[in-house]
Amino acid sequence: MEMIELSLGQLARRIPGATRLFDAHRLDFCCGGNKTLRAAAEAAGVDTAPIVEELRLLAGRADTSGERDWQEASATELVEHLLARYHAVHREQLPELIRLARKVEQVHGGRADCPHGLAEHLSAMAQELESHMRKEEDVLFPMIVRGQGPRAGAPINVMRMEHDDHGVALRAMEAMTNDITAPAGACTTWRALYTGLRTFRVDLMAHIHTENNILFERFAPAVVH
């Protein structure tokens, strides 16, 4: 099958560095990982030719990132990785981001370019993400660790739908912050907030990608379209 007809999720799993390339072109490889490269690029109005060429170069290049290939990990190792690298980290990230957003809104609320409503939006994201992670920790992940992953299709489908909601929330966050770009003259707190938001965005996308395109694919493969 031609590379352009493979899904973003398949390419992200197979080619080291593909996720960074997709992110640079604003192609949703985490929530929209079941879309083919052709369909995703057409929807985004992006030319596929340079992307395919870069993917071929990446595929032929040894992975020198030093990062572990999580496709080779056991399901239990993947669950432990997700809990430590993403669940625990999000619980540290969001309270501080909310605090910084409130401070920026309190001090700079009179500016037109102030991210009004950002603290409230992040608080809602934190609540939704906490509920989502609890479901995984209490129901789905224990099933997988006990070897019941093949019977976990229903909870996996629910988690995928909630991942889509997280993706919508991320896009709303980007719209509120000029694609997380601080304006000229932004204070240190404002810049620290946006630095943290960019890190959170990268982490959440990697989190969703690891679950949707690696862990969940083992037990309930997504339909490519």
CORJO-V684225 format. One record per run of one state. SS is the DSSP state (A for helix, B for strand, O for the rest). FROM is the first residue (numbers start at 0). LEN is the number of residues. If there is no record, write none. Layout:
<<SS/FROM/LEN> <SS/FROM/LEN>>
This chain:
<<O/0/2> <A/2/3> <O/5/1> <B/6/1> <A/7/7> <O/14/3> <A/17/7> <O/24/11> <B/35/1> <A/36/8> <O/44/3> <A/47/12> <O/59/10> <A/69/3> <O/72/2> <A/74/34> <O/108/9> <A/117/28> <O/145/3> <A/148/3> <O/151/1> <A/152/24> <O/176/11> <A/187/31> <O/218/7>>
